[in-house]
Amino acid sequence: MVYGKSSKYVPFFSHRFPLAQKVGLNHLVANDDVVTIFTRMSHSSPSSSPFHATESKPRPVLRYALFALAVVVAGVAVFVSRDMWHMRNVRSLMDVLDDPLEALQLTSLKYDALIPKDMRQNLEDVLTKTSKWSETLDFQVGWELARQGAKPEHPVVLIPGIVSTGLESWTTSEEESAYFRRRLWGSTSMLRSALFDKEKWVKHLMLDPETGLDPEGIRVRAAQGLDAASYFAAGYWVWSKIIENLAAVGYDTNRIHLAGYDWRLSMYNLEERDHFFTRIMSQVEMNNKIYKKKTVLISHSMGGTVALYFLKWVEHHHGAAWIDKHIEALVSISGTLLGVPKAMPALMTGEMRDTVQVPAMLANLLERFFSSRERAQLFRSWAGSASMLVKGGEVVWGNANGAPDDMDNATATHGVMMEYEPQPDSNSTRRLSAADVHDWLRLNAPKTFEHMLQTNYSYGFERSASQIRKNNADHTKWSNPLEAALPNAPHMKLYCLYGYNQPTERSYWMNELPSDDEKLNLNPDHPLLTQPLNNGSNPKSLSLSRIDASVTREDEFPAVQQGVRLGEGDGTVSLLSLGAMCVEGWKHKRYNPANIQVITREVFHDPSAFDLRGGGSSGDHVDILGSHELNEAVVRVATGLGHTVEERIISPIRTDAEIRAAYLRLARIYHPDKAGAEDAAAGRIQHIVRAYETLRDADARAAYDQQRSEVQQAHTLRTRPPRIADTLDLDVFEAEGAPPTHFTCPCRCGQSYILPLEQVAQGHHDVACTGCSEMVHVVWDD
């Protein structure tokens, strides 16, 4: 990566991963070849001038109006919650809404008295047709693959992400028995509980800060079965689309297992309390015993981190050979592999983009109903959420001198993860990198939270291959792919599927709470409040903070919108976390000692204007689970067609700056002035120059990518064992030529099966496609 001349920052990709390997120029020199590269995204040094925000004071009249409205809303909530007749009716409504919207039968609503007959009939037609159209799309990918011959091959285990598994109460005390088996998370009953019985709801969901487990007298467990994460709430699907398309090719509950888990727990406590990893291992072994096939693990979001931890746990306790024998592939969808920037302010302040970029009235109501400090305390009790703090420090996420994902014309750098407005007594602007924010959390969070971090997680960047091998025995490293390698299972495959082209929160403008406000609110005996320096660490002048929603700077690039600076990603997870390990990290032996095949396929976010969830072309973090492209890739891997899922990079995860740096380095090595005037040296420098000219020109690069894809397909045909996809009758082939010289039949890949007349005469029945690895067995009457 290239920054300003004064930059001393050495970024993640160029520092850790040899550039010649990255862009393939070494391979070019030896083989006269050129590698596929990525779209433009080089770097410029950030502006050195401090940033200042203009504070706007709310008008007293507006404050009073908002306060009055908040009082009215609170009064209504209290009235409804205390009146049991009203509560019974609310609960009945909520129970109905817990079912998917399709079950509500909207086409039979009684609105005769409200809408004229002709308009009512038109509305019914629209609702009916829309419902049928939506239902048809649900299975479309699976139906199409089934027509092409796809059928169940590998059993699958689904591993959901954070907050997508439902949680239910198993508390049986007399006081709490009304909550027994009730969903506290993952249904509209959650909203009912949070709105009308907030204290009990928080009491059930908050974990003991000392043990990281259930508080005394409370038991909350993850819901089980496919329904545990098919829908989050009424009509808001999560895993249902993937389940439907797997079912369309023949899967059922015997071959699909959804491994619901209590995402609040740390990875270690998932096994200690719920024996979660032992249960997955038992399920996989049972799959192997019944079906004689390896299992495919399919994870989403934080589930990717959980899956990697599971593989290291199995490797440590049962050996890598178990993985090689039982696991066909891990499909990581939208994986939070290197953490999520939004987790930093969430655990630090209880805030994130979702809570600050809302209308002021809603923000005020939320703060009065469930304050940011209360949210921060709840989030910190969930040790599982700490697994999503960013990993790799400044090496990955940058510092004040620059970051790997800064753009060409950037006037500010994402390397400053949190930037503070100058205080009245100071003209300087405090700028915190990712490493600084980690320090802040250790210094300012409660001692129990600091202890939880130290005993469960590690967020560093390990440079030594020998130390990485030693980390195989340290469970605190297993959730960090920069400190723990992939398992030594050469036959396993890893697919990284994620969306791109969604603005994603990456860094923040912060505001310290005034000191008088701190003195007024901080109570050493109050557990809700974050205690500065309460862990005995050395003092550091960082006070309580919040995202400064008053800062909006559209003239900067990237722009600041209500205190949040946006970068590349899928709307939730930054591109660096989604793709860095898949595209680069796991291509290197220290992180992938068994050379596990890693295939990365990015899905461009191009949402449909007629679908609230983006439709089949969405690349959003959650909505990608309904993407046609992603569903096709998932079903192909499960049905044994994983070899047909091709790598595709469309984001700027690889950059022009790195290509230029590699070119200059190799040019210095192989220039005739350095290597001598021999013909070999002259030939090498010509190859390097030709490669650089090809790679830096977008059109030439696209043409090369197409050519390289064709060469790879031809190589695949020569090296991959033939696969008999179907048996066809010669009658379905078309005779070509006059007189006929050969017969052709279209293949599903778009190319054709070609059967020469001589082959028919010689009795050869197996015919290969010209575009893919599949073959068909052709039969005819002699």
Buried (B, 14 or more C-beta within 10 A) or exposed (E): BBBEEEBEBBBBBBBBBBBBBBBBBBBBBEEEBBBBBBBEBBBBBBEEEEBEBEEEEEEEEEEEEBEEEBEEEEEEBEEBBEEEEEBEEBBEEBEEBBBBBEEBEBBEBEEEEEBEEEEBEEBBEEBEEEBEEEEEBBBBBBBBBBEBEBEBBBBBBBBBBBBBBBBBBBBEEEEBEEBEEBBBBBBBBBBBBBBBBBEBBBBBBBBEBEBBBBBEEBBBBBBBEBBBBBBBBBBBBBBBBBBBBBBBBBBEEEBBBBBBBBBBBBBBBBBBBBEBBEBBBEBBBEBBEEBEBBBBBBBBBBBBBBBBBBBBBBBBEEBBEBBBBBBBBBBBBBBBBBBBBBBBBBBBBBBBBEBBBBEEEEBBBBBBBBEBBBBBBBBBBBBBBBBBBBBBBBBBBBBBBBBBBBBBEBBBBBBBBBBBBBBEEEEEBBBBBBBBBBBBBBBBBBBBBBBBBEEBBBBBBBEEEEEBBEBBEBBBBBBBBBBBBBBBBBBBBBBBBBBBBBBBBBBBBBBBBEEEEBEEEBEEEEEEBBBBEBBEEEEEEBBBBBBBBBBBBEEBBBBBBBBBBBBBBBBBBBBBBBBBBBBBBBBBEBBBBBEBBBBBBBBBBBBEEEBEBBBBBBBBBBBBBBBBBBBBBBBBBBBBBBBBBEBBBBBBBBBBBBBBBBBEBBBEBBBEEEBEEEEEBBEBBEBBEEBBEBBBEEEEBEEBBEEBBEEEBEEEBEEEEEBEBBEBEBEEBEBBEEEEEBBBBEBBBEBBBBBEBEBBEEEEBEBBBBBBBBBBEBEBEE
